[in-house]
Amino acid sequence: MSAEVISIGALLVMFVVGTVLPINLGILAFVATFAVGTASLGLTEDEIFEGFPAKLFVTIVGVTYLFSVARRNGTIDWLVAAGVRLVRGKVALIPWVLFLVAALLTAFGTFTPAAVAILAPIGMNFAYRYKLNPLVVGMMVISGGHAGAFSPLAVSGALVLGLVDKTDLHVSAVTLFSASFLINLVLSALTYALLAKRPAPLAETTDDAATDEDLAVSGRPDWRQWLTLACLLALVVGALGFHLEIGFLALAAGALLALVDMKRQEKAVDGVSWSTLLLVAGMMTYIAMLEKAGVIESISEHAAGLGAPLVVALLLCFTVAITSAFASSTAILTAIIPIAVPLLLSSHLSAAGLIAALAISTTIVDTSPFSTNGALVLSNARGVDPRRFYRQVIGYTGGIVALGPIVAWGALVLPWS
């Protein structure tokens, strides 16, 4: 039995066991990483440890800790109330405001996970306070981030256009940006229309309830809340303006705020979503192991060598969607575009259409709880049953993985081929 079959088979077994039984999927992933990596793929323990997502770990710990501190001193409640006043009490508009803010941030150069890291905690608190569906709010923040992610000024847009410029192909920056924006806009509209009124998977009890009831939301913040707002502003400026690591900035800000309000912040660290961290770290370590062993690249190359160009294009869209649901979208984009170039040069497929379809198929699935964006939504959700909410996010992502590539291929590749 080949190493590819064993590694993919182990992944499927993990999903089945982790879904059916009450055991954290991250634990299964760590066990499988060492078992498959050493016994089947011939990797050393040091090589396996290289795949541990340390940066993502620090980001999630830092962001969730900072917003736990901000929640306990009443700043988040004040921000939520201010946001509702901003939309003149029309709470139903909040998901759309978050979508547009996320799109603007990424379109002007903010890396998508950074934009989601800033907006997801605020959005999840809006959802909790005003009984909005947290799945809708979280997914629309992510879609908004990707709606603007392929502008020429954005990280992903510059990456894709730069890769294409090194070839004999030409892709219009306007086409790439417009395609991504429109498809993510349609996805958000469908998400809102179909799910906005569905009940959230509420938890039986919430640890934050007493804290929230005790904190009155006044018209003006007190000095602790002003300091918290200043720290949040410094986080945004440092991360977006100076490209500093958002996780370390958030930890520093959280530590400072805890020091000036120690009595209220004794249990702030409980706000860190440790179960989500374990889940994401385990799965990403496993996928990184597969990438290091060449399994992911091998699967992509097999897909590229099959059938007629149109069929191959669809298979490539599915391959990147499935893979990106567990791995770095940026890494997948970097790998898949060079694979697609020979296909485009030897066929009548539209270069702009296929490149845009691959870019969208790669990023649209970042709602997955195993991606940075999905993990941030999952770890910041409040008042929900974590296991049931995780299943909702998985189900939502599964639908996108199944339909997203077909929509991108049907809208961008098929009509111009």
NORDA-V550146 format. One line per field, one symbol per residue. burial: + if it has 24 or more other C-alpha atoms within 12 Angstrom, else -. A space follows every 10 residues. Layout:
burial = ???
This chain:
burial = --++--++-+ +--++--+-- ---+++++++ -++++++--+ +-+----++- +++--+++++ ++++++++++ ++++++++++ +-++------ ++++++++++ ++++++++++ ++++++++++ ++++++++++ ++++++++++ ++++++++++ ++++++++++ ++++----++ +++-++++++ +++++-++-- ++--++---+ ++-----+-- -+-------- +--++-+++- ++--++-+++ ----++++++ ++++++++-- +---+--++- ++++++++++ ++++++++++ +++-+++-++ +-++----++ ++++++++++ ++++++++++ ++++++++++ +-++----++ ++++++++++ ++++++++++ ++++++++++ ++++-++-++ ++++-+++++ ++-+++++++ ++++---
